[in-house]
């Protein structure tokens, strides 16, 4: 049986790790054992960060909606409850965009919600 060269796969693996470690400080960017650990940890932070970003954006949208509806004399929770009662289904991202860019349309939604 012929001998398979191992250097190709291991070189490719190291190259992939060093590419991911680009910009790291000190030996984390150019020593394979340290870079491996640093890249593994950075991937875990990436994974967690993708979940946190969703949480943070939802919180931002809620803050924007709350600030916008308080100008009309109601709170965020009262507004969301009134929308549900009026069978108006609009997600928080769209509501926050409406509050910023289309104040007239947002006011109409608030009036409809108040009426119900």
N, C-alpha and C positions, 0 to 999 in steps of 0.2 A: 504494500500500500504506500502511496506517495505521501510525503511529508507536507502538512499544511502550514503555511507561514502564519504565525500568531501575531506578528507585529502590525499587520494591517488593521485588524479589529481593535487592538489595544490603542493604536495611534489615533484611530477615528474616535474612540471613546474619550481619550484625553483631550483631543481637539474640541469635542463637543462640550466638555466640562470647562475648558479654558475660555471658550467662546461665551458660555453662560456667566463666567466669573469676570468678564471684561469690566474694568472700572472699579473692581474691588481694591481695597487698600492693603499694601504690604504683601506678605507671602500668600495671602488668600487668592491672588490673581495668577501666580506663576509656579506654585508648588502643588502637585497633584493631590496629595493627601489632604492638605489644608483646604485646597480649592473644592475638593469633593464635599467636605463637611459644610463649607460655606454655601455652596450651590444647593445642597440638600435643604439646608435651613432656609435659604432664600425662597426655594420652591414652596416650602410650608407656609412662609409668610405670604407668598403670592396667593395661595389657596384660601387662606383665611381672609386676606384683603379683598378678594372677589366677593366674599359673603358680606363683609363689613360695608363695602361700597353700596350695596343694595339697601342695607339698613340706614346708612347715612343719608342717601338720597330721599328715602321715604320720610325720614325725620325732617329734612329740609323742606319737602313739599308741604308737610303738615304745618310747619312753622309759617310758611308763606300764606297758606290758606287761612290760618288762624289770624294772622295780621290783617289780611284783606277783609275777612268777614266782621272783624271787630269794628271796622268803620261803619258798618250797617247795624251795629248794636246787638250782635249775637256772638256766641262763642263757637269755636270749631266743632265741639261735640254736638251742640244744638243744631248746627248747620248740617253736619253729616247725618244726624238722626232725621232731620226734616227732609233731606234729599231722599233718604230711604223710604220715608213715609209717602213722598210724592212720586215714588217709582222712577226717579231720575238716576240712571246708572252712568256715572262719569268717574273715572279713576282719579286718584290724587295728583298724579303727574299732569294730567290735562287740566284739572282745576287750577293748579298752581300756575301753569302757563297762561290760562285765561285771565287769572287775577293780575298777571304782570302785563301781558300784551293786549288783552281785549277787556278793559274794565267795564265797558257797556254790556257785553255778553255775560260777564261774571255777575254784574248787578242784576241782570234779568234772572239768572239762576237763583240768586239769593232771594229775590222777590217771589219767585215761584215756590221756593222752599218755605219761605215765611208764610205764604198763603195756605199751605197744606196743613 
